Amino acid sequence: MWDRASSGVPFSEIDQACAASEDAFGPFNGETTLELAGRLDVARLDAAVRRAARRHFICMARRWSAGPWLPRHVWIPAETSTVDGDVLIPSRASTRQARRAEHEAFLGEFIPITRAPPFRLLLSRRDDGDVLTLVSSHVATDGLGALTLLRTIAAEYAGRPLEAVGVDYADGRELLATLGAEGPEERQRRWQAMRRLSREVWPGGTTHVAASPGERGVGSGVHYHRIPWASPRRRSPDGPTVNDVLLVALLRAIEEHNVGRGVASRRMSILVPLNLRPARWIDQPMGNFSVVGLVVSHARDRLDPPSFLAAVAAQSRTLRADRVSSSMLGVMRTSAAFPICVQDTITRVGYACEELTPTAILSNLGRLQHAPDFGPGREIRGLWVSPPCRSPCALGVGVVFHAGQIHLSLRYRREALCHADVETIARRMSVEATELARFR
């Protein structure tokens, strides 16, 4: 067990890579937005945020960097349990256009993890209800962790008793330390799986989302889109999942967009975060339990939709069944003895390599068992989660199943894409997903 009092909690390999990326390329933030039916009281919400933050280690910890020659950053408890005064920010915008500009500026803000807590909240007023946006550092938490923070805030606001957290942050770090451990047979099996995937992943360059013409902005934009989704019929164990359908729909939508821009979509790839978080810890707001896998397609694959869906489903099964992604932790761990500056350099080179950067990101949180509940009259009408998105990848899509709908949150770099093009991609993706669902 880590010595919580004297040494803090060392960063995991995943946190370490995220921190290096953020230091090199700017804010690496996740976004979670709730659309409410009613109004929230600002003072009451501010008090709820402060109480909720004290319940979770990660909210009351900060990064401690002892120098570039040590092998790890460390999370240490903050000197006091006082939450920064600027965590909750009431909106000043009065028009729809001003609210969008304010929201986009909020998405692009750097969340310092050298002070606590590692998130900020924006409360916007609309005629039909409030909108609450949480932007959190991806070094400190992932999408599931951010939702847990919002559930805790909502419970504190509503004055409901909370269940005990049960598992603490340091225990989660110990779990991550075991995920890359494997015997010779397991290493051989995963190595063979990685070789099979590498035949598709590595050869050739990557076709990215074609840039929009004309002047664009800076920072991040986001577009929300709903897809009505009935419960699908029972599928075979080896059949495509809903996530496979969404992957294919996104690839086909991007290909259509690229054709309209005169760009040939040859080899395309979607980065798929794979969750290593144990089911019993699904509600813990601790760090990242996600490592990345790639689903790759070539132009020849996309000619026949049923065959394309079957090919993507086969890649997804390999990623899940052989746990290729968790093997990456073992690879990352081989450099754990290197100084921080060396590890950071390796990470930065990897993120900056355009040829190996995916076409887009699709992060699917699935069907949520419990949405944040702020009490009667403040029901959740929309729930959106978007992953970080940065150069040279221009588009990240977050997926949440809520209230009988698929909620798509399309996060995009405004240096590369305009809102109208992203809106068109979302509509095309929706049509493709609905048509592809019948092949399941």
N, C-alpha and C positions, 0 to 999 in steps of 0.2 A: 504493500500500500504506500502511495506517495505520502511524504511528510508534508501535510497541508500547512502546518504552522511555520516551518522553517524554510522549506525549499519551494513552496508553491507547487503548481502542476505544470510539468513540461508540455509544450505544444506537441500534438501528434504530428505524424508526417504530413497528413492532409492539411492541418492548420499551418504548418511550416511553409508548404508550397503556396497556399493561399496568401499568406503574409508576404512572401517574396514577390508574388504577382502584383499585389496591391502596392507595394513599395515602388515597383518598377513602372506600372501602367496606370496608376490612379485608382479611384474608388472601386472596390470590389464588393458591391452591396446587393443584397436581395431585397425584394419589395413584396409586401403583403398588404392588400387593400380590402377593407370591408365597406360595403354600402349598406347603410342602416335605414330602417323605415322611419325612425324618429330622431329626436335631438339628444345630444349628450351635454351634460353640464360641465363646463370647462374646469371649474375648481374641483368638483367631485372626481372628474377623470384624472386630473393632475395628482390628487391624493392617492387614487387607485394605482396609478403608474408607480408612484414611490413605494407603496406597500408591496406591490407585485415584484418590483425589482429586488427587494430585499430577500425574497424567497428563493432566488436562484443564484448559485455561485457565479455563473458567467456574467450576471448583471452587476455584480459587486467585485469584479476582478479586472485587472488591467495587464497589458503586456509589459514585461520587464525585459529589456535588452541589455545584457551586461557587456556586450561588445561583440564585434564581428568574428572573433576567433574562438568563441565558444560553440558547442555543437547544437544548442537549443535555445529558443526563446522560452519564457516561462510566464504562466499566468500567476499573478500574486494577488491576494486580497487587497482591495482598496484601503487606504488609510482610515477612511471613515465610511459609514453606511449612508452618507448623504448623496442623493441623486442630483446630477447637474440640473440647474434651473431651466436650461433651454431644451430639455428632452421633449416636452410637449409644446408644439408650436401651433397656435390658432391661426387659421388662414386669414389673410387680409384681402383676398380677391373677391370681387363682387359679380363678375361676369364669367361666363363659361370659358371664354378664351383666356381670361386672366387666370382662372383656376387651372387650366391645362398648363400654361406657362409656369405657374408656381409649382405644380406637381412635378413637371419635368426638371425644374431647377432643384427641387428637393431630392429627386432620384440621383442627381449627379453630385450631391454633397459627399464629402469625405467624412466617414464616421471614425473618429480617432479611437484606437483601442489601447492607447496609453492612459486613458482615463475611463471611468465607469459612468453609465453603462454603455455597451456597444450598440446602441440603437437610438433612433429619433422617431417621433410621431408627429404627423401633420393632421390637423382636424379641419376639414372643409365643410362649409355650410352650403346646402342646395335647397331648392324649394321643396323637394320631395323627401328630404332627410339628410343626415350627415354622412360624410365619407371620412373614414379613419385610415391613414396610411402609415405603416410601420416600415422604415428602412433600417436594415441591420447589417452589420459587417459580416461578410461571409467567412471571415477568419474565425469569428466567434460562434456562429450558429448557422444552421441550414434552414430550409423551408419549413420542415416539420418543427424544428426548434422555435422558429419565429411564430408559428401558429400557437405553440404552447405558451409563449409569452403573452400573446393576445388573449388566449383563454384565461390565463391567470389575471390579467388586467381586467377583463370583463367580469370575472367572478368577484374580484375585489370591488369593482364598481357597483355590482348588484347586491353586495353584502351577503354573499353566500359563503358558508364554510367550505374550505378547500381540503381535498384529500392530501395526505402526506405525499411528498415527492417520491420517497422510497429509494431512489438511486441517486447518488451524488456525482458531481462532475469528475472527481478523481477516479471513481470506480469506472466511469466510461473510458477514461484514458487507459486504464489497465486492460479493458476489453480490447481496445484498438491494438494494444501491444501484442495480443495473442492472435490477431487475424492473419498476420503474415506468416505465422509459424506453421510448418508443414513437414511431413516426413518425405523420404526419397520417392516413394510411390506417388504421393500427392503432387510433389513437384514435377514429376515426369508427366503425369496426366494433364496438369495445367499447362506445362510447356508445350505439349502436343496441341492443346486447344488454342494456345496463343499462336502457334505456327499456322494452324488452319485459318485463323482470322487474319493473320498478317498477310496472307496471299491477297486478300482483298483490301486491307487497310493501307499498306505502305506503298505499293507501286504507283508512280505517277503523282501529279499534283492534284489539288482540290479546286473545284469550281465553287466560287463564293456567290453570294446573292448579288446580282448586278445592281450597281449604284443607281439611284434616282438622278435624273437630269436636273440642271439648274441649281440655284443656291439652296443650301441646307443649313441647319443649325449646328449646335455643339451639344455634347452631353447625351443623355438618354431620353427617348420618348417611349410611350407605352400606349397600346391600343387593346381594348377589351372586346371580346366577342363570345357570344353564347351559342352553343349547339344543343338543341333539344335532343335528348337521348333516352329512348326507352330501354328498359332492361333487356339485354340481348338474349336470344335463345341459348340454350345450353350448347356449349361447343366441346369438341373433342379435346383431350388433354394436350395433343400436339398441334391443335389449331391455332391460328393467329389470335392474339389478345387485342383488346381495345387499344392498348399502347402501340401495337404493331400497325393497326389501322391508322392511327394518328401520325406515326412516323412516315408511312407511305403517302398519306394525304399531304403532309408538309413538303415532302420531296417533290411530289407532282405539282404542288402549288408554286414552289420556288422555280421549278423548271419552266412552267408557263410564264412566270414573271420574267425569267431570263430570256426566253424566246422573244418576248415583246421588246426587250432591250438589245436584241441582236447578239446575245451571248449563248454559245453552245454549252449546254450542261453535260459535260462528260462524266468525270468521276465526282460524285457528291457524297458527303458524309454528315451524319447527324450525331452529335455528342449526346450520350444518354447517361446522366448520373444514375449510378446503381447504389441503392441503399443497403448499407451493411449494419444498420441499426437493428438490434434484436427487438422482436415484437414486444417483449415485456418492458422495453425502454422507449417505446414509440413516443411517449409524451415528455421526454426529457429535453430541455432546451440547451443541451451541451454540444458545443463544437460541431464539426462535420463528421458524419458517418457515411459520406458519399464519395465514391471514386468513379472514374469515368470509363465508359465503354464507347465504342464507335460502331455505328451501323452504316455500312457503305453500299452504294449502288453505282452502277455504270449505266450509260445511256441504253444499252441493249436490255438491261433489266426492266426498264420502265415502259417498254412497249406494250406489254400484256399485263394489265392490272392484277388478275388473279395470281399469275406466276410471280409477279413482283412482290405481292403480299406474302406469298409462301416463302420466297427467298429471304425477306426481311424477318419473318417469323423464325426461320431456321437460325439466322444470326443471333437473334434475341435469345433463343433457347440455349445456344452455346454460351453466351455471356452469363446467363443465369445458372445453368446446370453445372458448368465447369468452374464457375466463380473466378473467371479470368481476372476480373477487376480486383478481387482481393489479393491476387498474386502481385499486383502492382505495389501494394504496401510492402511486400517483401523486397521488391526491387528498390523502392524508395528508402527502405531501411538500410540497404547496403551502403548508402551515403551518409547515414546518420552520424558517423564519427567525424565527418568532414566539418570544418568550421562553417559557421552560418554564412559567411561571405561566399564560400564555394558552393554550398547548397543553393543559395539565392541565385548565383550566376547560372547554374544548371537549369533552374526553374525558369528564369527570365529568357534564356535562349529558346527553351521549348515553347513558351507562350508567344514569342516574337516570330517564330518560324511560320510564315504564311502558308507554305506548302503543306504543312501538317496540321494547320488550324481547320477545324470542321466548318462545313457550310453553314450550319446553324446548330442550335441547342434545343433539345426538348426535354423538359423536366416535369415528370408526371407524379404528382403527390397522391393520385388516386382518389378513392371515395373516403371522405372524412367521417369518422365515427361521431365526433363531437365538434360542432362549430362554436366559436366564441358566443357567449350569451350574456348580453348586457341587461337583461330583464324585460318585462312586458312592455310593449310599445316600441321596442328598439330591436326588432327582429332583423336578422341578416338577410338582405335581398340579393347581394352579390358578394362573392368571395374570390379574390384574385391573388395569385402568387406568381411573380416573375423572377427568373434566374438572372444573375449578373450577365452582362453582355459587353464585350470589349473587342477592340481592334486585334486582328483583322476580321474576326467574326462579327457580322452585322446584325444578327437576329437571334433572339432567344425566346422560346415559347414555354410558358408555364401552364400546367394543366391541373385543374381541380374538378372533381365531380361533386356537385352540390345541388340539392333541391331538384333532382331530375334533369339537370343540364350539365354539359361539359363547359366549364368556364376556361376560355383561352385568354391568356395574358401575353401579348406579343410585345416584348421589350426590344427596342431597336436603337442602333447608334444613329443619331441625327446627322452625323457627318457623312453617312453613307445612304440613308434612306429617308424618304419623306412619309408623312402620316398617310397620305392618300394611297401610296403604293403598299404600305403595310396593311391598310384596311382591305385592299384588293386581295392580297395574299391570304388574309384571314377568311374572306368570303369564299375564295377558291378552295381553301383547306376544308372549310365546312362542307361544301358540296362534295368534294372528293371523299371525305370521311363517311358521309351518309351513303354514298354509292358503294364504297368499298365494304361497308358493314355487312352487306348481303353475301359476301364471299366468305364470311366466317362460318 
